[in-house]
Amino acid sequence: MSKDKEAPAKILKYLTEQNRPYSAVDILNNLHKEFGKTCITRVLEQLAAAGKVKEKVYGKQKVYVVDQSQLADVDDKELTSMDKKITELQEKATAAKSKVKSMEAKLSSLKSSLTSEEAAKQLAEAEQDCTQFENRLTKIKSGKDHVSPEETEKIYGSNKEAVRQWRKRKRMAMDVINAILEGYPKSKKELYEEVGIETDEDYNVTIPQS
């Protein structure tokens, strides 16, 4: 209860320093619930009755602002000085925000960059790959590990036979499909979709030329 005795002075001081309208709930939150809402509401009504603050009613809400007549007059020179200071502070805030943004971008770039250890590891791996490719190239140039003419002919023969079988089986499949389509009431596309037929064209492949 003794704490509530400090409420009138603290609330009036807060309203005077801020010099803007607040509701009882605003003051409750802004003063970090130092006083209860009932206490704040009672004090505001007392201050309004004493003429120290002005009470305005907006619907069901009441707001309070310190009586402007109790504040010291501010001359034009002081107002100009305050406006200048506000402009300077705004410029500093803008510059600070720009600097923060630049530093955040730099930090993000640094985070995505390789560490010295990671770079050294990648360099070692690249050098190892280069060595392996150089060795392989040397073997090829020396004539070692070449495919013999017999093996080459065997590979080409196997490929030719595979292509021949591909053509044959595709022709047989198309003969069956065309026979079905003669009595099928729908289109070829609908038949493919219904049966689940996949064609070479679906996979963008074509039979090699013989």
C-alpha positions in Angstrom: 0.0 0.0 0.0 2.9 2.3 0.8 4.2 1.8 -2.7 0.9 3.2 -4.1 1.6 6.5 -2.4 4.4 7.0 -4.9 2.0 6.5 -7.9 0.7 10.1 -8.3 4.1 11.6 -8.5 5.6 8.9 -10.8 2.6 8.8 -13.1 2.4 12.6 -13.4 6.2 12.7 -14.0 5.9 10.0 -16.7 3.0 11.9 -18.5 5.0 15.2 -18.3 8.2 13.7 -19.7 6.4 11.8 -22.5 3.9 14.6 -23.2 1.6 12.4 -25.2 -1.8 10.8 -24.5 -1.9 7.4 -22.8 -4.6 5.1 -21.5 -4.4 3.4 -18.0 -3.4 0.2 -19.8 -0.6 2.0 -21.7 0.8 3.4 -18.5 0.5 0.0 -16.8 2.6 -1.6 -19.4 5.0 1.3 -19.9 5.8 1.4 -16.2 6.3 -2.4 -16.3 3.3 -3.0 -14.0 5.0 -1.1 -11.1 1.5 -0.2 -10.0 -1.8 -2.1 -10.4 -4.4 -1.1 -13.0 -6.9 -0.1 -10.3 -4.3 2.2 -8.7 -3.3 3.8 -12.0 -6.9 4.4 -13.0 -7.7 6.0 -9.6 -4.6 8.2 -9.8 -5.4 9.4 -13.3 -8.9 10.3 -12.3 -7.5 12.2 -9.3 -5.0 14.0 -11.4 -7.7 14.9 -13.9 -10.0 16.2 -11.1 -7.1 18.3 -9.8 -6.6 19.8 -13.3 -3.1 18.4 -13.7 -4.0 16.2 -16.6 -6.7 16.3 -19.3 -9.0 13.4 -19.8 -10.4 12.5 -23.2 -13.0 9.8 -23.8 -13.0 7.8 -27.0 -15.8 5.3 -27.0 -15.3 3.1 -23.9 -11.6 4.1 -23.6 -10.2 7.1 -21.6 -6.9 8.6 -22.4 -4.9 11.1 -20.4 -2.4 13.8 -21.3 -0.6 16.3 -19.1 -2.2 19.8 -19.0 -0.2 21.8 -21.5 -0.6 25.0 -19.5 1.6 23.5 -16.8 4.5 23.0 -19.2 7.1 25.7 -19.7 6.9 27.7 -22.9 9.4 26.9 -25.6 10.6 29.8 -27.8 11.1 29.6 -31.5 14.9 29.5 -31.1 14.7 26.5 -28.9 12.2 24.8 -31.3 14.6 25.4 -34.2 17.5 23.9 -32.2 15.4 20.8 -31.3 14.3 20.3 -34.9 18.0 20.6 -36.0 19.0 18.0 -33.3 16.2 15.7 -34.5 17.4 15.9 -38.1 21.0 15.2 -37.0 19.8 12.2 -35.0 17.8 10.9 -37.9 20.8 11.2 -40.2 22.9 9.3 -37.7 20.3 6.6 -37.4 20.1 6.2 -41.2 23.9 6.0 -41.4 24.0 3.5 -38.6 21.4 1.3 -40.3 23.3 1.5 -43.5 26.5 0.4 -41.7 24.7 -2.4 -39.9 23.3 -3.6 -43.3 26.8 -3.5 -44.8 28.3 -5.4 -41.9 25.6 -8.0 -42.0 26.2 -8.6 -45.7 30.0 -8.9 -45.0 29.3 -11.3 -42.2 27.0 -13.4 -44.4 29.8 -13.5 -47.1 32.4 -14.5 -44.6 30.1 -17.3 -43.3 29.7 -18.7 -46.8 33.4 -18.5 -47.6 35.8 -21.4 -47.1 38.0 -21.5 -44.0 41.8 -21.8 -44.5 41.6 -25.5 -43.5 38.7 -26.1 -45.9 40.5 -24.4 -48.8 43.7 -26.3 -48.1 41.8 -29.6 -48.1 40.1 -28.8 -51.4 43.4 -27.8 -53.0 45.0 -31.1 -51.9 42.0 -33.0 -53.4 42.3 -31.0 -56.7 46.1 -31.7 -56.8 45.4 -35.4 -56.3 42.9 -35.5 -59.1 45.3 -33.7 -61.4 48.0 -36.3 -60.6 45.6 -39.1 -61.4 44.5 -37.6 -64.7 48.1 -36.9 -65.7 49.0 -40.5 -65.0 46.1 -41.7 -67.0 47.0 -39.4 -69.9 50.6 -40.7 -69.8 49.4 -44.3 -70.1 47.1 -43.5 -73.0 49.9 -41.7 -74.8 52.3 -44.5 -74.2 49.9 -47.0 -75.9 49.2 -49.0 -72.8 45.8 -50.2 -71.8 44.4 -49.6 -75.3 41.5 -51.5 -76.5 42.5 -54.2 -79.0 41.0 -54.2 -82.5 39.3 -57.6 -81.7 37.7 -56.1 -78.5 36.7 -53.0 -80.5 35.0 -55.2 -83.2 33.3 -57.2 -80.5 31.9 -54.1 -78.8 30.6 -52.7 -82.1 29.1 -56.1 -83.0 27.2 -56.2 -79.6 26.0 -52.7 -80.1 24.7 -53.5 -83.7 22.9 -56.6 -82.4 21.3 -54.7 -79.6 20.0 -52.0 -82.0 18.7 -54.7 -84.3 16.8 -56.4 -81.4 15.5 -52.9 -80.4 14.1 -52.3 -83.9 12.6 -55.8 -84.1 10.8 -55.7 -80.8 9.6 -52.2 -81.3 8.1 -53.2 -84.7 6.4 -56.3 -83.1 5.0 -54.1 -80.3 3.6 -51.6 -82.8 2.0 -54.4 -84.8 0.2 -55.6 -81.7 -0.9 -52.1 -80.7 -2.2 -51.3 -84.2 -4.2 -54.6 -84.2 -5.8 -53.6 -80.9 -6.5 -50.1 -82.1 -8.6 -51.5 -85.0 -11.3 -52.5 -82.5 -10.5 -49.9 -79.8 -13.1 -47.2 -79.5 -10.7 -44.5 -78.2 -7.5 -42.8 -79.5 -4.0 -44.3 -79.4 -3.0 -41.9 -76.7 -5.9 -43.0 -74.5 -4.9 -46.6 -75.1 -1.3 -45.9 -74.0 -2.6 -44.2 -70.8 -5.0 -46.9 -70.0 -2.6 -49.8 -70.5 0.4 -47.9 -69.2 2.5 -48.0 -72.3 5.7 -45.9 -72.3 7.4 -45.1 -75.6 10.9 -44.1 -76.7 9.5 -40.6 -77.3 8.4 -40.3 -73.7 12.0 -40.4 -72.7 13.4 -38.4 -75.7 15.4 -41.4 -77.1 15.7 -42.6 -80.6 17.0 -45.8 -82.2 20.6 -45.2 -83.4 21.2 -45.3 -87.1 22.8 -48.6 -88.3 
